Amino acid sequence: MDDFDRVFSLLMALEISDKLKSCLPAGALNYVLSLEGNDWFDSRRIGELTDTYISNHTIAEKPKHISSAYVASNGSVTQNDYQK
C-alpha cells in the first residue's frame, strides 16, 4: 500500500467516524468525545463505547442503578435496591 492509499484509507475512516458520531444521542456523543480527547476513534471503537453507554443509561439518558450501598451515620452499610 503506497502513501496515497494509506492517507486515503485514514481519511475515509475519519469521515465514517465523524458521520457515525453525528448520529449519536447527546449523552453517548459526550461520552465518546470525553474518551477521545485529542485523538479519534474508528467506527468499531465508537460502536463499542456507544453500546456501553446505552447499556448503562435509560432512554432519558440517566444512569441505570440496580443497587447501591447506603452508609448509615453509625458506619454500618446496608443494601438499598432501587432504580432511578
BAMAR-168551 format. One record per residue (C-alpha): residue number from 1; x, y, z. Coordinates in steps of 0.1 Angstrom, whole numbers, padded with zeros to 4 digits. Example, Ala and Ser with C-alpha at 12.3 -4.5 7.8 and 13.67 -1.06 7.14 Angstrom:
2
+-------+-------+-------+-------+
| zalum |  east | north |    up |
+-------+-------+-------+-------+
|     1 |  0123 | -0045 |  0078 |
|     2 |  0137 | -0011 |  0071 |
+-------+-------+-------+-------+
This chain:
84
+-------+-------+-------+-------+
| zalum |  east | north |    up |
+-------+-------+-------+-------+
|     1 |  0000 |  0000 |  0000 |
|     2 |  0015 |  0033 | -0010 |
|     3 |  0013 |  0066 |  0009 |
|     4 | -0017 |  0078 | -0011 |
|     5 | -0037 |  0047 | -0004 |
|     6 | -0028 |  0048 |  0033 |
|     7 | -0038 |  0085 |  0036 |
|     8 | -0070 |  0079 |  0017 |
|     9 | -0079 |  0050 |  0040 |
|    10 | -0073 |  0071 |  0071 |
|    11 | -0094 |  0100 |  0057 |
|    12 | -0123 |  0076 |  0048 |
|    13 | -0121 |  0061 |  0083 |
|    14 | -0122 |  0096 |  0098 |
|    15 | -0151 |  0106 |  0076 |
|    16 | -0171 |  0075 |  0086 |
|    17 | -0162 |  0081 |  0123 |
|    18 | -0174 |  0117 |  0121 |
|    19 | -0206 |  0107 |  0104 |
|    20 | -0213 |  0080 |  0129 |
|    21 | -0208 |  0105 |  0158 |
|    22 | -0233 |  0129 |  0142 |
|    23 | -0260 |  0102 |  0146 |
|    24 | -0254 |  0096 |  0183 |
|    25 | -0277 |  0109 |  0211 |
|    26 | -0262 |  0137 |  0231 |
|    27 | -0252 |  0116 |  0261 |
|    28 | -0235 |  0089 |  0241 |
|    29 | -0217 |  0115 |  0219 |
|    30 | -0204 |  0133 |  0250 |
|    31 | -0192 |  0100 |  0264 |
|    32 | -0173 |  0091 |  0232 |
|    33 | -0159 |  0126 |  0229 |
|    34 | -0147 |  0127 |  0265 |
|    35 | -0127 |  0095 |  0259 |
|    36 | -0113 |  0105 |  0226 |
|    37 | -0095 |  0136 |  0240 |
|    38 | -0072 |  0149 |  0212 |
|    39 | -0073 |  0116 |  0193 |
|    40 | -0102 |  0100 |  0173 |
|    41 | -0117 |  0065 |  0174 |
|    42 | -0126 |  0043 |  0144 |
|    43 | -0162 |  0033 |  0139 |
|    44 | -0157 |  0000 |  0156 |
|    45 | -0145 |  0016 |  0188 |
|    46 | -0173 |  0042 |  0187 |
|    47 | -0198 |  0014 |  0184 |
|    48 | -0183 | -0004 |  0214 |
|    49 | -0184 |  0028 |  0235 |
|    50 | -0219 |  0037 |  0224 |
|    51 | -0231 |  0002 |  0233 |
|    52 | -0215 |  0005 |  0268 |
|    53 | -0231 |  0039 |  0273 |
|    54 | -0266 |  0028 |  0261 |
|    55 | -0264 | -0004 |  0282 |
|    56 | -0258 |  0017 |  0313 |
|    57 | -0283 |  0045 |  0307 |
|    58 | -0321 |  0048 |  0304 |
|    59 | -0339 |  0062 |  0274 |
|    60 | -0339 |  0096 |  0292 |
|    61 | -0300 |  0092 |  0294 |
|    62 | -0300 |  0088 |  0331 |
|    63 | -0276 |  0063 |  0347 |
|    64 | -0292 |  0029 |  0355 |
|    65 | -0289 |  0019 |  0391 |
|    66 | -0297 | -0016 |  0401 |
|    67 | -0285 | -0014 |  0436 |
|    68 | -0263 |  0008 |  0458 |
|    69 | -0249 |  0007 |  0492 |
|    70 | -0261 |  0032 |  0519 |
|    71 | -0236 |  0040 |  0547 |
|    72 | -0255 |  0049 |  0578 |
|    73 | -0243 |  0075 |  0602 |
|    74 | -0231 |  0048 |  0626 |
|    75 | -0208 |  0034 |  0599 |
|    76 | -0229 |  0003 |  0591 |
|    77 | -0236 | -0005 |  0554 |
|    78 | -0270 | -0016 |  0542 |
|    79 | -0282 | -0025 |  0507 |
|    80 | -0308 | -0004 |  0490 |
|    81 | -0323 | -0018 |  0459 |
|    82 | -0339 |  0008 |  0437 |
|    83 | -0339 |  0020 |  0401 |
|    84 | -0339 |  0056 |  0391 |
+-------+-------+-------+-------+
